[in-house]
Amino acid sequence: MAEKTPIKKVVLAYSGGLDTSVILKWIKQTYGCEVIAFTADIGQGDDFAAIEAKALATGASKVYVKDLKEEFLTKYAFPTLRAGAVYERKYLLGTSFARPLIAAHQVEVAKLEGADAVAHGCTGKGNDQVRFELTYKALAPELKVIAPWRQWDLGGREDLLEYANAHGIPVSQSKQNIYSRDQNLWHLSHEGGELEDPWQEPNEAMFQLTVSPEAAPDTPQELVIGFEEGYPVSIDGQAMGPVTLVTTLNEIGGQHGIGRIDLVENRLVGMKSRGVYEQPGATILATAHKELESLVLDRETLHYKDLVAQKYAELVYYGLWFTPLREALDAFVDVTQKPVTGEVRLKLYKGNCIVTGRKSPYSLYHEAFATFSSDPIYDHADAQGFINLFGLPLKVAALLKQQGTTAQ
């Protein structure tokens, strides 16, 4: 059970789902304090009027609902896209960078309301508790943190369902539909249920954003994605704002079964977990962005940026968004993205996102250099000296080995 730390007012990150609905009631019962609910609209498609009404009915003294969709994309999703950050080869980090955004605005509300504590509904086994609490520490270290999953004696979601029943809290989950989901404009994640067995194939009925590749249209669809300095700005030549652009790509990509990811990942807290993600629009953008970079970035920058991308992905996944290192890496990324302007053509077909063309005014590709035909710019004979110098260490090592003077 919770320690009875004196607390007067709490701001709870509230989704209206099973966990946070129970938590709202539990905090009031346990601490006897005022609870303010904070909800962020980041494209999860919820009925926010219903969420507000539910929070008030469950005991919240006040409810804040903020539309953060554009900020979510421009200040979190797109910087991560420009960095090329992908966690463990597949995951485009949709939940990871959503948590610092939500926590940052939750802290703003706490300061505005004079609250002395913040609370979240993250479990003690997951990554999200770290992402929320590192943001609290970075932006408001004076606030106390209430993390019920680490404090109460409710053992799992079945216990929460019984608690909700006993206290008249309406919830949409059931013991048959027990998935833990997180949705925003960048993705939809699924955990729990049969997914806890990594050998078990996901139930097709679980998916909500994408059709199966088998059920996708037999005719491919072609798209052209336009970028300016690494930011996606258009589809098929039509300029679009961030929210419209990503929403459109989610719809188109979902129709073609794009962006289904089944991943056994290494959680920050030390265990492996299995998650299934639907990230259609993000997959299209990441594929196109990577391809445009291959056209405009020189070899050394491109190769080094791949190293930075992995570190960036780790920082985001670990909840280290508000850190000097992430800001410093952003400065590096900003420089690399100056020439990342142009268009990439893709073909969407039965789960596949296939690049068919790319162009940019800053392209480093020149047909005169790359052609196998005779040209006045590249002298084939020049390659001999290059190979001799590049291979000199290998030659020296081989000669020493022949003389028997190398270390055994």
N, C-alpha and C positions, 0 to 999 in steps of 0.2 A: 504493500500500500504506500501511498505518497507520504512523505514527511510533511507535517503541518507547518510549512514555512508561511509566515504571515504575508498574504497577498491581497491587494485591494481590487485590482483591475487587470484583466488578462485580454490580450488580443489573440484570437485563435485563427490560424489559417484553416478556413472552413470550405469544404467542397460540397457539403450536403449529402455525401455518401454515408455508408454504414459507419466507418471508423469515426469521422469527425462529428457525426450526429450524436453518437454515443459519448464521445469525448466532451462535447459541450455540456451535456447533462452531468457527466461524471465530475467535471471540474467544479461546477456549481455545488454539487453535493459534497465534494471532498474539501474544497477550500472556502466555500461560503462566500465567494467573491463575485463581482460583476464580470461578465464575459461579453466581449465585443467580437462579432464574427467578421472576418475579412475574406472576401472571395475575389479571385482574379479571373477575368475573362481573357483567356489566351487561345481561344478558338476551340474549346471542348464541346461547344454546341449545346450547353445546358440551358434549361429554363431558369434564368437568374431571378426572375420575379418569384418563382416557386421556391428557389433556394432561400431567398430572403425571408419569405413567409415561414418556411420551415424552421429557419434559425430562430426567428422571433418566437415561434410556437414552442420551440424546444428550450427556450430560456434566455436567449441572447438579449441584451439590453439595447443593442444597436447593431446594424449590419452595414458594412461597406462593400460595395461591388464596384470594381474598377475595370474598365475596358483597357487592357494592356496588349492587345493583339499586335498593333503596329510596333510598339516598343519591343515586344518579344522577338519579332522578326528582325528589326533593323539594328538592335543593340545586342542581341544574343545569338539568334539563329544565323543571321548573315555573317557576323564576324567569325563564327565557328566554321561556316561554309568556306569563307575566304581563306581561313587557316588550313583548310583541307583536313580538319580533325575528324578522325573515325576511331572509335574505341574498339580494340580487338577485332579489327578487319571488317566489321559489319555495322556496328551501332553508330548512328548519326546523332546520338546524344540529346534527343528531344526532351526527355525528362530531366537530364542532368543540368542543362542550363536554364530550364524553367524554374527550378527551385530557388536559385539566387534571386531571380527577378521577383518571385512571389514574396520571398522573405524580406527583400529590400523594401517593398511597398508595405508589407506588414509592419516593419519597423517604423516607417513613416507614420502610419496610423497610430501606433503605440505612443510615439512622441507627441502627436497631435492631441491624443486623448489623455495624456498624462498617465498612461498605464505603467505598471511596475513589472509586468511579465508578458511573455509571449508563449504561445503553445502551438504544437503541431501534432499531426496524427501519424507520424512515421513510426514504423516498428523498430524494435531494437536489433533486428537482424539485417536491416537494409542500408542502402547508401543514402537515402533521402534525409535521414536524421542528421547526417554529417553535413550535407549541403545546406540545410536550413540553419543549423547551429553555427557553422563557420561564418555564414553571412551575418547572423546576430552578433557574433563576437567582433566581426570586422566593422560593423556599422553602429552597434549599440551595446557595448560590453557590459553596461550597467544593468541591463534588463535580466531578470530571472527567466529561466526556461522551464516550462512544464512539458514533459514528454511522457504521457500516460502509459504508452506501451512498455516503458521501462519501469513503471511504478505500480501499476495495478495488478490484480491477481486474475484478470480475465485472460484465458489461455490462448484463444484463437478466435477466428471469425464466427465459429459456431457459438462461442460464448457471447460474442457481441450481439448476434442475432437474438439470443435469449434475453439479454439485457434490454435490447431495444423493444422486444415484445413486452417485457415486464413494465417498461416505463412509457409505453404508448408512443414510441418513436417510429414513424413509418419509414421503411427502407425498401429498396428495390431488389437487393440481393436475397438469395434463398440458399438452402443447403444444396440444391441441385445446380444453381448458377452462382458459383463461388469464386469466379475469376476476380483478380485484382487488376484494375485497368487504370491507365493514365492516358488522357487524350489532350492534344493541343494541335495547333496548326501544323506542327512539324511531324507528328506521328501519333500512333495509338499503340500502347504497349499492353500485353496480356501476360499475367503470371498466375500461378496457382492451379487448382484443379488437376486435370490429367497431365498438365505441363510439368508437374513436379517429377514426373518420370521422363528422363531425357530420351528414352527409347520410344515413348508413346507419340504417335503422330497427332498433331493438333486436330481437334474437331473442326470440320469445315464451317459449322454453324457459328463458331467463335468469331470468325473474321467479320469486320464491320465496314472497313474502308475499301477493301479490294476483293475482286472476284478471283476465283482460282484461275491459274493459267489455262487449265483445260476448258474453262467456261468463257474465256475471253474471246473477243471477236476473231474470226478467221482472217480478217483483212487488217494489215498493219496500219498504224496512224503515224504520220510524220509531223514533227514539231521543230520549230527553230526558236532557240532560246537566246535572247540578247543580253549581254553584260556590259556594264560600264565600271571600270576599275574594280572588277571582281564582284560587283553587286548585280543580281539579276534584275532586269528592268523591262523586258518585253517578251511576248510570245507571238511568234509568226509576224514580227514587225510591229505589233500593236503594243504601245507603251501601257504599262499597268503599275499601279501601286503595289506595295509588298503584299498586303493582305489579299487583294484580288488575284494577284499572280499566283501565290502559293495555293489559295483555295481552288483556282482553276486547274492547276497541275495535279492537285490531289484528286479531283474529280476525273480528269482524263487518265491519269496514271492508274487510278483504282479500277477504271473500266477495263484496263488491259492487264490487270494482275501484277502491276509493277510495285516493287518495294517490300515484298514479304521477306522478313528476316527471322530465322530461327537460330537462337544463339545461346550457348552455354558460356556464361561470362564469369570473370573473376570479380566478385564484389570487393569493394574497398575494405569491408570488415573481415575479409579473410576466407569466406566460403565461396563456392561456385553456385550459381543459380541459373535457371533456364528461363529465358524470356522469349516471347514471340512478338515481333514488332511489325506494324504496317506503316511504311513511310514512303508513300508513292511520290508525292511532290518533291520531297527532300532527296529521294534517290535520283530523280530526273535532274535536279539542279546540281547535285554533287557530281554526277557523271559528266554533265555538260561543262561544269566549271573546271574539273580536272583536265578535260580534253583541251579546253581553251588555253590553260596554263602550259600544256605541252607544246603549244604552237608559239607562245610568246616569251617564255622564260628561257634564259640560257641554261646550259647544262649544270653548272656549279650551283646556281641559285635554285633550280628545280630540285636537285638532289639534296641540298641542305634544307630546303623547305620541307621535304618529306620527313626529315628528322624533327624539325620544329613541330610539324603536324602531330606527330605521335606524342610529344611532350604536352602540346596544347590539349590534346584529347584526354590525357591523364589528368591534367589540372582541372578540366571541366568535369570529368567523371567523379573526381575526388571532392568536388565542391569548393575548389580553390579559385573561384571566379574573382573575388575582390582581393587580389594579391598583386604585389609589384611585378612578379614574374609574368603573370598573364598580361598585364598592361605593357610590359616590355616586349613580349612576343607579338602583341598587337601592333606595336610600332614597326617591328620587322615585317609583319604581314602587310601592313599598309604600303610599305615601299615596294614589296614584290607585286602588289596588285595594280600599280599604276598602269602597266601595259595590258592588263587583263580586260581588254575591251574588244568586243566582236560578237560573232554569232556562232552557234553550234547547232547543227542539224542532227536530229535523232529519229530513230524509228522505234515505235513501241509495238511489241508483238508478243503476246502470250507470256507475260512475265519478264520479257527481255527488253532492255533499254540499250539500243544499238546506235552507236555514233556513226553517221554516214557522211559528215562534212563539218569543216570548221574554217573560219576566216577571221582575220583581224587586220586593221591598219598597222599594227605593230608586230606582225608575223615575222619570225626569224627564219622561216622556211623560204629558201630561194631555189626554184627549180634549176637555175643555172648551176648551182653548186651540187645539187642532189642527183642530177641526171646521169645515167650511164652512157649517154651519148658523148661524143667529143665536144669539148667546150674550151673557150680561151681562158677561163678563170682558174680552173683546177688542173694542175699538171700531175698526172698519175705518177710520174717519176719522183715527185716530191715525197711520196709516201715512203720510199726506201730509207731516206735519212731519218724520218720520224720513227719508223719501226726499229732501226738500229739503236737510236737513243732510248726509246721507250723500253726496248728489250735488253738493254745493257746489263741491268742487275741480274736478269735470268742467265745471260751468257757468262758473266763472271762467276756466278754460283756453280754453273755446270762445269766450267773449266777447273775450278777448285776441287770439285767432287772427283773429276777425272784424275787429278794429281794426288788425290787422297789426303788433302789438307783440310777438309771440312770437319767440324765437330761431329762425333758419332752420338 
